[in-house]
């Protein structure tokens, strides 16, 4: 069954909860947050951003009215974003440090042989281990304490670092952090011993008598642009992924989470 605008409108009108979003971005400066939406208008898709809402209730009312195919949330600005004013003319106040990991970036080491659009427990394990490595590195090497992991709604994870200091990082700092976690040449780049030990612990279980060379293909493959770009929009927690119908879901334990664990909008509405 196709995810129609009628289905989306019923979900956002009767079942959508703003709680996951507030858990991540909080209420402080909510009215200064940028939101973006993929809209369905006259059977055509159109993307719009530079939108802000005074309260969460205003956001819910908007979602219930326009029933977007996908919803996104971004940084904090002053004055609050509005469609008539370009983001570059606003003062950037902050944005959480975020990371994006997608299973399709591991197609060269996926062995299920069922194509890049396919997800199965066998290949999903790659994403689970990689995101665990990301989280442990953020906690142990950088000392971040407030980290939330989300299922992207399709084939990957998003990690949000909520520590206040992280919100202030400029693009240079964000690039340094993401490059450390996902080095392009880990053989030549000097890495701390604890980093290698962590990698062997998480990825080494795939092999008998593993070496660091064995686990190199499974190290985190992050979309660095997502982390570096301070104006980037991310899928809104609790919203519907327009392509799959799955809900963008907060994940307590990535090692125990599978794609099918995320609610599907049709299941929520009791549709076949």
TIGU-896049 format. One line per field, with one value per residue: residue number from 1; x, y, z of N, C-alpha, C in turn. Coordinates in pm, 1 decimal. Layout:
<atoms>
num <- [NUM,...]
n.c1 <- [X,...]
n.c2 <- [Y,...]
n.c3 <- [Z,...]
ca.c1 <- [X,...]
ca.c2 <- [Y,...]
ca.c3 <- [Z,...]
c.c1 <- [X,...]
c.c2 <- [Y,...]
c.c3 <- [Z,...]
</atoms>
This chain:
<atoms>
num <- [1,2,3,4,5,6,7,8,9,10,11,12,13,14,15,16,17,18,19,20,21,22,23,24,25,26,27,28,29,30,31,32,33,34,35,36,37,38,39,40,41,42,43,44,45,46,47,48,49,50,51,52,53,54,55,56,57,58,59,60,61,62,63,64,65,66,67,68,69,70,71,72,73,74,75,76,77,78,79,80,81,82,83,84,85,86,87,88,89,90,91,92,93,94,95,96,97,98,99,100,101,102,103,104,105,106,107,108,109,110,111,112,113,114,115,116,117,118,119,120,121,122,123,124,125,126,127,128,129,130,131,132,133,134,135,136,137,138,139,140,141,142,143,144,145,146,147,148,149,150,151,152,153,154,155,156,157,158,159,160,161,162,163,164,165,166,167,168,169,170,171,172,173,174,175,176,177,178,179,180,181,182,183,184,185,186,187,188,189,190,191,192,193,194,195,196,197,198,199,200,201,202,203,204,205,206,207,208,209,210,211,212,213,214,215,216,217,218,219,220,221,222,223,224,225,226,227,228,229,230,231,232,233,234,235,236,237,238,239,240,241,242,243,244,245,246,247,248,249,250,251,252,253,254,255,256,257,258,259,260,261,262,263,264,265,266,267,268,269,270,271,272]
n.c1 <- [83.8,58.6,207.9,1.1,-110.5,-337.0,-312.0,-86.9,-186.6,-381.9,-220.9,-54.9,-250.6,-379.8,-205.3,61.3,340.8,503.1,693.2,942.4,1094.4,1116.3,1259.1,1508.4,1579.7,1487.0,1301.0,1394.1,1466.1,1303.6,1134.3,1311.3,1415.9,1497.6,1285.6,1211.4,1034.0,914.3,682.7,362.1,204.9,-57.8,-19.1,250.2,589.8,743.9,1006.1,1045.8,1194.3,1340.8,1148.4,975.2,836.3,632.3,554.3,552.4,293.8,202.3,361.5,265.3,4.6,56.8,175.4,-43.3,-210.1,-77.7,37.0,310.5,535.7,787.2,965.5,1183.4,1443.4,1647.7,1906.9,1950.6,1847.3,1880.2,1713.7,1412.0,1376.4,1218.9,1024.3,1058.1,1304.5,1645.6,1851.5,2120.6,2122.7,2060.5,2153.2,2350.3,2297.9,2348.4,2378.7,2312.8,2567.6,2588.9,2565.9,2567.7,2496.4,2476.7,2357.3,2390.1,2635.4,2806.2,2798.0,2991.9,3088.9,2877.3,2725.7,2491.8,2388.4,2158.1,2107.5,2126.6,1899.1,1794.5,1748.6,1861.3,1885.8,2143.8,2311.3,2246.0,2375.1,2622.9,2579.6,2489.0,2715.8,2896.4,2777.4,2778.5,3051.5,3092.6,2942.9,3069.7,3323.3,3270.9,3189.7,3405.6,3650.4,3607.3,3453.1,3181.3,2853.8,2578.3,2414.1,2218.6,2070.9,1919.9,1697.5,1703.5,1482.4,1498.6,1757.0,1960.4,2141.0,2111.3,2309.3,2293.2,2464.6,2410.9,2528.8,2589.3,2822.2,2885.6,2699.6,2795.7,3011.3,3218.3,3245.6,3501.6,3586.3,3391.3,3450.1,3702.4,3638.4,3464.3,3635.0,3826.1,3681.3,3601.2,3843.7,4000.9,4220.6,4309.0,4529.3,4762.4,4725.4,4811.7,4682.1,4527.0,4608.6,4393.4,4183.6,4223.4,4200.8,3934.2,3809.4,3890.2,3760.1,3487.1,3446.7,3607.3,3498.0,3381.9,3556.0,3786.8,4068.4,4126.6,4274.6,4384.1,4374.7,4177.2,3941.6,3920.4,3743.6,3498.5,3488.2,3347.9,3161.2,3090.3,2868.4,3028.8,2961.3,2716.2,2776.3,2958.0,2832.3,2684.2,2434.4,2273.1,1979.4,1803.9,1629.0,1321.3,1273.2,1030.1,877.6,737.4,909.7,907.2,954.1,958.7,764.3,819.8,866.9,1074.7,1280.0,1372.3,1645.8,1725.2,1913.9,2130.9,2242.2,2047.9,1843.3,1636.5,1544.6,1269.0,1167.0,1100.4,808.8,556.4,375.7,136.4,78.3,33.6,-199.0,-366.3,-391.1,-383.8]
n.c2 <- [-119.2,216.6,502.2,736.8,1082.0,1107.4,902.6,992.1,1231.4,1139.1,1004.3,1212.6,1372.5,1218.8,1037.8,1115.8,1199.3,1456.8,1423.5,1264.4,1439.7,1669.1,1557.4,1544.5,1799.6,1976.8,2237.7,2493.9,2773.2,2676.1,2813.9,2927.2,2737.9,2582.1,2431.1,2187.6,2063.8,1800.8,1835.8,1738.0,1849.6,1909.2,1656.5,1660.8,1670.5,1889.8,2071.2,2250.3,2489.6,2680.9,2739.7,2812.7,2757.7,2879.3,2730.3,2381.2,2287.0,2440.6,2336.8,2071.5,2122.7,2225.3,2000.2,1825.8,1954.6,1996.6,1749.7,1632.0,1455.6,1397.3,1507.8,1750.5,1871.9,2141.5,2375.9,2639.2,2976.1,3335.0,3619.5,3411.3,3155.2,3217.4,3168.3,3378.3,3487.0,3438.4,3177.2,3240.1,3501.4,3510.2,3491.6,3236.3,3022.0,2777.2,2415.4,2073.3,1820.6,1593.0,1266.4,1052.3,735.0,498.2,193.3,133.3,228.9,28.4,-160.5,-301.1,-490.2,-632.1,-943.5,-1076.2,-1069.1,-967.0,-719.8,-355.8,-226.3,-399.5,-514.9,-717.0,-930.6,-1029.0,-850.4,-615.7,-623.6,-513.9,-235.7,-204.9,-270.5,-77.6,164.7,135.1,150.5,418.4,552.4,464.3,572.7,847.0,876.9,773.5,871.0,1140.3,1228.9,1294.6,1307.6,1314.0,1147.8,1047.8,793.3,732.3,548.3,587.5,555.4,417.0,272.0,295.5,470.8,762.1,969.4,1179.9,1423.5,1574.7,1736.2,2056.6,2199.8,2088.6,2190.3,2434.9,2400.5,2481.1,2442.4,2347.3,2218.6,2019.7,1875.5,1774.8,1598.6,1407.6,1305.9,1183.8,972.5,831.4,767.1,821.3,680.6,455.9,294.4,433.7,663.3,784.5,629.5,619.0,361.4,266.8,315.1,131.4,-102.6,-88.1,-109.5,-369.1,-516.1,-474.1,-526.3,-744.0,-989.5,-1098.9,-1259.6,-1540.7,-1548.6,-1261.3,-976.0,-631.6,-554.9,-716.4,-604.4,-352.0,-290.8,-266.7,-55.1,257.2,419.0,714.8,976.8,1246.4,1504.9,1555.3,1581.0,1795.0,2019.8,2291.8,2389.9,2187.3,1990.6,1741.8,1428.0,1442.0,1340.0,1098.2,1142.2,1041.6,838.9,915.1,742.4,478.3,449.9,393.8,491.7,750.4,664.2,672.7,493.1,277.9,73.8,-0.1,-245.8,-428.9,-359.4,-388.1,-323.4,-379.5,-333.2,-71.4,125.2,104.5,324.4,229.4,11.1,135.1,272.6,65.3,-51.5,-266.7]
n.c3 <- [0.0,-90.2,65.7,128.4,114.6,263.1,449.0,587.3,691.2,867.5,1049.4,1156.7,1263.8,1458.1,1586.6,1607.4,1808.8,1976.3,2161.2,2129.1,1969.5,2133.7,2341.8,2234.3,2116.4,2304.6,2483.1,2509.1,2317.8,2118.5,1945.1,1775.4,1615.2,1303.8,1064.8,812.8,524.2,316.5,87.8,-43.9,-314.2,-526.2,-639.4,-677.6,-558.2,-329.2,-179.0,121.3,340.9,613.6,805.9,1104.8,1437.0,1696.8,1917.5,2027.3,1986.0,1773.9,1573.6,1560.0,1475.0,1220.7,1095.2,1099.5,926.7,673.2,622.9,562.1,340.6,434.3,727.5,874.5,1097.6,1208.6,1279.1,1531.0,1512.8,1496.0,1391.6,1438.9,1187.3,868.5,574.3,389.2,428.8,374.8,506.6,532.5,604.6,865.7,1214.5,1322.0,1591.8,1704.2,1690.1,1735.8,1754.6,1500.8,1348.8,1064.5,954.0,703.9,577.2,307.8,235.0,282.9,87.3,-51.3,124.3,212.7,238.3,183.3,-67.2,-188.6,-296.3,-283.8,-182.9,-9.6,325.9,581.8,876.3,874.1,725.0,853.7,1091.3,1046.2,1040.1,1302.5,1459.6,1370.0,1447.3,1719.6,1767.2,1697.8,1899.0,2137.6,2097.0,2096.1,2360.7,2519.8,2413.8,2363.2,2570.0,2575.5,2713.1,2677.6,2462.0,2191.2,2002.7,1689.0,1478.1,1135.5,979.5,750.5,635.0,825.7,1091.9,1299.3,1498.4,1771.3,1946.9,2245.1,2434.8,2571.2,2495.1,2251.2,2075.7,2006.7,1842.6,1564.3,1202.6,1144.0,1378.6,1396.6,1167.7,1232.6,1440.5,1320.4,1128.1,1281.5,1392.2,1166.9,996.4,682.0,595.7,785.5,822.3,772.5,919.4,1234.5,1518.4,1841.6,2079.1,2229.9,2057.4,1852.4,1999.6,2075.8,1825.9,1752.4,1950.1,1894.9,1615.9,1564.4,1635.2,1419.0,1290.1,1282.3,1475.3,1431.4,1264.4,1261.8,1001.2,896.1,995.5,890.9,664.4,790.9,960.6,1087.4,838.9,774.0,670.1,611.5,541.1,658.6,929.4,931.9,813.8,943.3,899.6,827.6,778.3,962.8,972.5,1137.9,1467.3,1549.0,1326.2,1003.6,775.2,450.5,231.7,324.2,520.3,779.5,1123.9,1241.0,1487.1,1831.9,1956.2,2208.6,2252.9,2016.4,1948.8,1997.2,1836.9,1549.9,1209.1,1164.6,1412.1,1437.9,1442.0,1188.8,981.5,871.5,1028.8,1271.7,1211.7,1168.3,914.9,626.7]
ca.c1 <- [0.0,133.3,190.3,-68.6,-122.5,-446.4,-255.1,0.7,-268.8,-443.7,-117.1,-14.0,-365.6,-429.4,-109.1,195.9,383.1,615.5,783.1,1079.1,1161.9,1147.7,1362.5,1637.8,1614.5,1443.4,1205.7,1465.9,1490.8,1222.7,1079.1,1419.5,1458.5,1454.4,1224.7,1193.6,934.9,889.4,537.9,292.0,111.7,-107.6,45.7,392.5,666.1,816.6,1074.7,1047.5,1264.3,1337.1,1020.7,985.6,709.1,643.6,536.8,532.9,154.5,194.5,422.7,171.2,-106.3,107.5,189.2,-177.5,-274.1,-10.5,71.1,428.7,591.4,898.7,983.8,1322.9,1471.3,1784.3,1977.5,1884.1,1886.3,1823.4,1579.1,1358.5,1366.4,1092.2,1047.2,1091.3,1439.5,1746.5,1922.3,2251.5,2104.9,2030.0,2267.3,2349.4,2318.5,2393.7,2318.1,2371.5,2664.9,2514.5,2637.3,2476.4,2553.9,2379.7,2403.5,2424.8,2777.1,2881.9,2755.6,3104.7,3117.6,2753.9,2736.7,2362.3,2370.9,2021.0,2092.0,2144.8,1773.9,1754.5,1803.9,1834.6,1961.9,2284.1,2385.5,2216.9,2474.3,2732.3,2540.7,2481.2,2851.1,2958.9,2722.2,2828.4,3186.5,3078.6,2895.3,3173.7,3431.1,3223.6,3185.5,3532.2,3761.9,3572.1,3390.7,3041.9,2767.8,2438.2,2413.9,2095.3,2076.3,1790.2,1683.6,1674.5,1355.3,1520.1,1864.4,2075.7,2127.1,2157.2,2353.2,2291.0,2534.1,2330.8,2605.1,2581.7,2943.0,2885.7,2612.5,2869.7,3124.0,3215.8,3261.9,3636.6,3586.4,3307.4,3524.2,3809.4,3579.5,3413.9,3750.4,3890.0,3599.8,3596.1,3963.2,4000.5,4331.2,4344.6,4656.2,4869.7,4696.6,4841.5,4561.4,4553.6,4594.8,4257.4,4096.4,4239.6,4145.7,3788.3,3772.6,3907.5,3656.7,3354.8,3441.0,3689.3,3420.7,3339.1,3661.0,3869.6,4202.0,4121.4,4378.0,4327.7,4352.5,4048.8,3825.3,3919.5,3624.8,3377.8,3494.8,3239.1,3160.4,2995.3,2852.0,3094.4,2893.5,2608.3,2835.5,3030.0,2742.6,2611.9,2298.5,2208.8,1854.4,1799.0,1492.4,1264.0,1233.6,886.5,809.6,730.2,999.2,812.9,979.1,937.0,650.7,867.0,880.0,1210.0,1261.8,1484.6,1691.7,1795.8,2028.7,2144.9,2277.9,1925.7,1739.9,1631.4,1460.4,1126.9,1124.7,1046.3,668.3,520.1,256.3,17.5,50.1,-23.8,-336.1,-444.2,-412.8,-313.8]
ca.c2 <- [0.0,341.1,595.5,850.6,1200.2,1082.3,821.9,1080.2,1327.5,1069.4,978.0,1334.9,1429.3,1136.2,948.1,1172.7,1252.1,1549.0,1392.5,1228.8,1560.0,1753.9,1488.3,1568.4,1941.3,2053.8,2347.1,2620.0,2820.2,2601.3,2906.3,2969.2,2621.2,2571.0,2306.5,2173.8,1961.3,1755.7,1846.3,1684.3,1953.1,1880.6,1531.2,1684.4,1688.4,2016.4,2084.0,2384.7,2500.3,2816.1,2751.7,2799.9,2752.4,2937.3,2626.1,2246.7,2272.1,2499.2,2238.6,1960.5,2172.8,2233.7,1863.7,1770.5,2023.9,1978.1,1608.2,1622.3,1323.3,1384.8,1627.3,1766.5,1976.2,2188.8,2454.5,2750.8,3102.1,3460.6,3591.1,3281.9,3138.4,3234.2,3139.3,3496.6,3532.8,3334.7,3135.2,3305.1,3635.0,3494.8,3461.3,3096.5,3014.8,2645.4,2293.6,1954.0,1746.3,1476.1,1172.9,976.2,610.8,430.2,60.2,126.8,261.1,-94.9,-258.3,-383.8,-597.0,-702.5,-1075.6,-1140.7,-1080.3,-936.9,-585.0,-246.9,-185.5,-504.1,-515.4,-842.1,-934.9,-1060.1,-730.4,-508.7,-632.8,-422.7,-102.7,-208.5,-265.5,49.6,274.5,113.5,205.9,564.6,596.6,441.2,667.7,977.5,875.5,742.5,951.3,1282.4,1261.1,1337.8,1234.4,1312.8,1095.6,978.3,723.8,715.9,478.1,691.8,528.8,338.2,173.0,342.2,535.2,898.0,989.8,1320.7,1458.3,1683.8,1818.1,2197.4,2244.8,2038.6,2275.4,2554.8,2366.7,2529.9,2336.6,2291.7,2125.4,1904.8,1796.6,1704.4,1488.9,1301.3,1246.7,1096.9,852.1,760.0,807.2,771.8,586.8,419.5,223.0,531.9,766.6,740.9,618.6,573.4,217.8,238.8,317.9,2.6,-206.7,-79.3,-163.1,-514.2,-572.0,-467.5,-586.9,-864.0,-1112.0,-1151.0,-1341.0,-1627.8,-1488.2,-1138.2,-873.3,-500.0,-551.6,-782.0,-525.1,-221.4,-261.7,-253.6,64.9,350.4,494.5,821.3,1085.7,1357.4,1631.0,1572.7,1627.1,1921.6,2128.3,2341.1,2426.0,2066.3,1943.0,1598.1,1376.8,1478.0,1226.9,1077.1,1164.8,929.6,839.0,910.5,634.3,346.8,447.0,368.8,609.1,782.3,615.6,672.5,356.6,269.2,-16.0,-35.6,-387.0,-509.0,-301.4,-426.2,-233.7,-409.0,-287.4,64.0,120.2,145.3,407.8,149.9,-70.6,225.3,305.4,-57.9,-76.8,-384.8]
ca.c3 <- [0.0,-99.1,176.9,70.1,199.5,356.4,556.8,664.2,765.1,980.2,1149.3,1226.0,1334.2,1567.7,1650.4,1618.1,1938.6,1966.1,2273.1,2088.1,1921.8,2249.0,2418.1,2170.5,2097.9,2419.4,2460.8,2503.2,2180.4,2021.0,1845.0,1685.4,1538.7,1164.3,1020.6,668.6,492.4,179.9,76.9,-160.7,-358.3,-661.8,-681.1,-699.3,-435.3,-321.0,-51.4,176.5,469.2,672.2,874.9,1250.8,1507.8,1830.2,2018.5,1972.1,1942.3,1640.3,1483.4,1543.7,1392.9,1083.2,1044.5,1080.5,814.6,543.9,609.6,476.6,312.9,528.6,810.2,914.4,1195.3,1192.7,1379.4,1599.1,1449.4,1544.1,1441.6,1396.9,1041.5,798.8,432.0,309.6,461.8,356.3,627.0,541.4,661.2,1006.9,1301.1,1365.8,1736.0,1747.7,1637.1,1794.9,1674.5,1451.8,1262.2,978.9,903.7,618.2,540.2,165.4,219.0,305.6,-13.4,-97.0,220.5,245.7,175.9,164.1,-211.4,-228.3,-349.1,-189.8,-120.1,84.5,460.5,651.7,1001.3,846.9,687.2,948.9,1198.7,1011.9,1087.2,1448.1,1515.8,1334.9,1527.2,1855.6,1768.1,1698.3,2029.8,2237.6,2072.7,2142.3,2506.5,2584.9,2364.1,2364.9,2697.3,2565.6,2806.0,2634.7,2325.3,2155.3,1873.7,1623.9,1350.8,1036.9,912.5,629.4,639.0,900.5,1221.0,1323.5,1635.7,1812.6,2071.2,2300.2,2529.6,2532.8,2428.1,2113.3,1994.3,1968.8,1755.8,1426.7,1102.7,1153.5,1491.1,1359.5,1068.0,1302.4,1517.7,1232.7,1060.4,1380.1,1408.2,1039.1,919.6,544.5,579.8,922.6,826.4,776.1,1018.7,1371.7,1599.1,1977.6,2100.6,2277.7,1939.9,1784.2,2086.2,2065.6,1695.3,1755.6,2037.0,1832.4,1482.3,1554.1,1657.3,1289.1,1231.6,1363.3,1482.2,1351.1,1269.0,1232.0,857.2,870.4,1035.7,825.6,581.7,872.2,1042.5,1054.6,713.6,803.0,574.4,680.4,511.3,755.9,1054.7,915.7,773.8,1060.5,859.1,777.4,836.6,988.5,984.9,1266.7,1550.9,1560.8,1198.3,910.6,660.4,339.4,136.8,383.7,611.2,914.9,1209.5,1286.4,1623.4,1927.0,1981.7,2336.4,2239.0,1874.6,1933.8,2009.3,1750.3,1408.7,1129.7,1184.3,1545.0,1423.8,1400.7,1053.0,988.8,839.9,1148.2,1370.6,1170.9,1152.9,774.0,572.2]
c.c1 <- [87.7,104.4,130.8,-72.6,-234.6,-397.8,-168.8,-79.9,-335.3,-341.1,-83.8,-128.7,-400.8,-322.3,30.5,221.9,506.1,721.7,924.8,1159.6,1206.7,1256.6,1500.8,1671.5,1573.7,1345.8,1274.0,1499.4,1410.9,1174.5,1184.0,1473.4,1410.9,1395.0,1213.5,1101.4,934.7,738.3,486.3,185.2,74.2,-35.0,192.6,461.2,745.0,879.0,1076.6,1118.3,1258.3,1203.5,1044.5,846.2,728.2,637.3,529.0,390.4,134.3,254.2,326.7,54.0,-65.5,117.8,53.2,-246.2,-210.8,28.4,191.2,473.3,707.2,915.5,1126.5,1335.8,1618.9,1834.7,1888.8,1937.5,1821.0,1828.8,1529.1,1345.6,1225.3,1119.0,1093.6,1233.6,1537.7,1817.9,2054.2,2243.0,2073.3,2156.5,2253.2,2383.2,2366.6,2318.1,2388.2,2473.5,2598.7,2599.3,2534.7,2549.8,2447.1,2437.9,2446.1,2571.7,2866.7,2849.0,2868.5,3139.6,2991.3,2750.3,2603.3,2328.6,2233.8,1999.0,2093.3,2016.4,1729.3,1821.9,1764.4,1917.8,2110.9,2364.2,2360.3,2317.3,2591.3,2701.8,2536.1,2619.7,2917.1,2906.5,2760.9,2968.7,3181.8,3042.1,3002.7,3289.9,3393.0,3225.4,3325.1,3647.7,3734.0,3500.7,3248.6,2953.8,2623.0,2430.8,2285.3,2111.0,1934.8,1802.5,1636.0,1539.9,1371.5,1627.6,1983.6,2040.8,2170.5,2197.2,2358.0,2366.9,2468.1,2404.3,2608.4,2704.0,2944.9,2802.5,2686.8,2982.6,3108.2,3244.5,3399.5,3644.7,3506.0,3379.1,3634.5,3755.2,3535.2,3528.7,3825.7,3813.7,3600.5,3716.7,3963.4,4111.7,4381.5,4475.8,4771.8,4849.9,4727.4,4714.5,4597.1,4532.1,4453.6,4157.7,4102.2,4181.4,3993.2,3740.3,3783.2,3797.8,3522.0,3348.3,3514.3,3613.5,3369.1,3436.1,3723.9,4011.0,4209.0,4246.0,4311.2,4296.4,4217.0,3931.1,3816.7,3793.1,3498.7,3380.0,3386.1,3261.2,3051.0,2987.1,2905.2,3024.2,2783.3,2662.4,2892.2,2936.3,2656.8,2468.7,2217.2,2079.0,1862.3,1653.7,1441.9,1224.2,1082.2,809.9,811.7,836.1,912.4,831.7,944.9,812.2,690.2,880.7,1026.5,1209.5,1388.1,1516.8,1771.9,1922.2,2040.2,2175.4,2155.7,1816.8,1751.9,1529.9,1311.7,1075.9,1067.0,901.3,650.3,387.1,129.5,-21.2,-16.8,-169.8,-424.4,-478.7,-334.5,-199.8]
c.c2 <- [124.8,430.5,724.1,968.3,1183.1,1000.8,908.4,1177.9,1261.0,1041.7,1104.1,1397.7,1351.7,1060.3,1006.8,1226.5,1339.3,1518.3,1352.7,1349.4,1646.7,1689.2,1520.3,1716.6,2028.5,2164.6,2483.4,2653.6,2743.2,2692.6,2954.9,2854.4,2629.8,2433.3,2306.9,2057.4,1927.9,1744.7,1779.1,1785.3,1928.6,1761.4,1549.4,1709.1,1818.8,2028.5,2229.2,2383.1,2644.8,2842.1,2734.1,2804.1,2805.9,2831.7,2489.4,2224.8,2329.6,2405.1,2123.9,2002.1,2180.5,2094.8,1802.5,1830.5,1988.9,1833.5,1587.8,1478.6,1294.9,1516.6,1629.6,1879.9,2012.5,2269.2,2563.5,2881.3,3220.8,3562.2,3455.1,3272.8,3163.0,3222.5,3259.0,3547.2,3416.8,3305.1,3209.7,3446.2,3631.1,3463.7,3319.2,3089.4,2879.0,2531.7,2173.9,1891.3,1616.6,1393.9,1087.2,854.4,533.3,297.8,50.9,160.4,140.4,-201.7,-350.3,-496.4,-668.7,-833.5,-1143.9,-1154.6,-1045.7,-793.0,-478.4,-202.7,-284.1,-484.3,-647.4,-843.9,-957.9,-935.1,-614.8,-507.9,-537.6,-283.3,-97.5,-195.4,-130.3,163.4,258.4,170.4,358.6,614.8,580.0,538.9,806.7,985.8,866.6,831.4,1101.7,1324.7,1313.3,1248.4,1221.3,1276.2,1018.0,918.8,708.4,625.0,579.6,674.5,442.4,232.0,218.9,406.0,681.5,906.3,1139.0,1335.0,1584.9,1770.4,1962.8,2244.9,2204.1,2126.9,2397.2,2526.7,2426.3,2414.5,2271.4,2187.9,2000.8,1815.0,1715.1,1582.6,1375.1,1233.1,1152.3,964.9,767.3,801.0,744.6,669.9,545.9,342.9,321.5,639.9,715.4,741.4,570.1,423.4,182.4,235.2,183.7,-111.1,-208.0,-140.0,-315.0,-580.0,-579.9,-545.5,-719.6,-993.4,-1172.2,-1256.2,-1435.0,-1572.3,-1359.3,-1051.9,-739.9,-487.8,-612.3,-687.3,-389.8,-194.1,-234.8,-131.3,163.7,424.7,600.1,920.4,1212.1,1490.6,1659.8,1631.0,1767.5,2039.6,2174.1,2382.3,2305.1,2035.5,1792.0,1553.7,1396.9,1353.9,1218.8,1094.4,1038.3,945.8,816.7,796.0,497.2,336.8,418.4,500.4,627.8,766.4,628.0,527.5,353.5,184.9,-60.6,-182.9,-478.1,-463.9,-353.0,-336.8,-254.8,-367.1,-146.2,55.1,165.4,219.1,328.0,59.2,15.2,256.7,183.5,-89.1,-198.2,-341.2]
c.c3 <- [0.0,20.6,120.4,166.8,300.5,476.6,647.5,748.6,885.7,1089.5,1227.8,1305.2,1460.9,1645.9,1669.9,1758.4,1918.5,2072.1,2229.5,2038.9,2038.7,2334.0,2363.3,2163.4,2215.8,2382.0,2452.4,2358.2,2075.2,1908.8,1746.2,1599.9,1394.1,1139.0,869.1,638.6,344.0,165.3,-49.2,-199.5,-503.5,-721.2,-716.9,-564.9,-440.8,-183.2,-6.8,311.0,518.1,740.8,1024.5,1312.0,1649.0,1939.0,1951.4,1921.5,1802.6,1536.7,1455.8,1456.1,1246.3,1021.1,1013.2,959.0,680.8,518.5,519.1,454.6,406.6,603.3,864.3,1016.5,1186.0,1310.3,1439.1,1540.4,1519.4,1429.8,1392.4,1245.1,989.6,649.2,350.6,331.9,447.9,487.6,643.1,599.2,810.7,1086.3,1353.8,1513.6,1784.0,1683.2,1700.2,1698.5,1630.4,1354.7,1188.4,924.1,829.4,570.2,393.8,140.9,242.1,201.1,-57.3,0.2,266.7,168.4,152.7,16.2,-263.1,-271.4,-243.2,-120.8,-12.8,220.3,525.9,780.0,978.8,813.5,785.2,1063.7,1173.6,1064.7,1239.2,1511.6,1489.5,1422.1,1674.0,1868.9,1774.6,1838.5,2136.0,2220.2,2121.2,2294.6,2568.2,2539.8,2372.1,2492.8,2689.1,2651.5,2760.4,2487.0,2300.8,2015.7,1819.0,1502.4,1249.0,967.8,789.2,647.4,722.4,1033.0,1213.1,1470.6,1663.0,1943.6,2125.5,2402.0,2480.9,2456.0,2281.0,2021.1,1940.1,1870.3,1616.8,1331.6,1108.9,1264.3,1458.5,1259.1,1135.4,1377.9,1427.2,1158.2,1153.7,1390.5,1281.9,953.3,781.0,520.3,718.2,934.2,843.7,882.1,1158.9,1456.6,1738.9,1990.7,2145.1,2162.9,1868.2,1867.7,2078.9,1934.1,1693.2,1839.6,1965.8,1701.7,1471.8,1569.7,1527.1,1235.9,1334.4,1357.6,1399.9,1367.4,1237.3,1083.5,821.2,893.0,966.1,743.5,662.0,962.5,999.4,923.3,726.5,688.0,641.0,656.6,611.6,885.7,1042.5,892.4,891.4,1027.9,812.2,851.8,854.1,1001.0,1127.8,1345.9,1565.6,1431.3,1112.2,802.6,537.1,243.6,192.8,469.5,755.1,991.9,1247.9,1438.4,1707.7,1963.6,2111.5,2324.8,2094.0,1852.8,1940.2,1913.1,1607.0,1338.3,1156.9,1321.9,1540.9,1377.2,1256.4,1059.8,960.2,957.7,1255.0,1340.7,1151.3,1008.4,727.2,481.7]
</atoms>
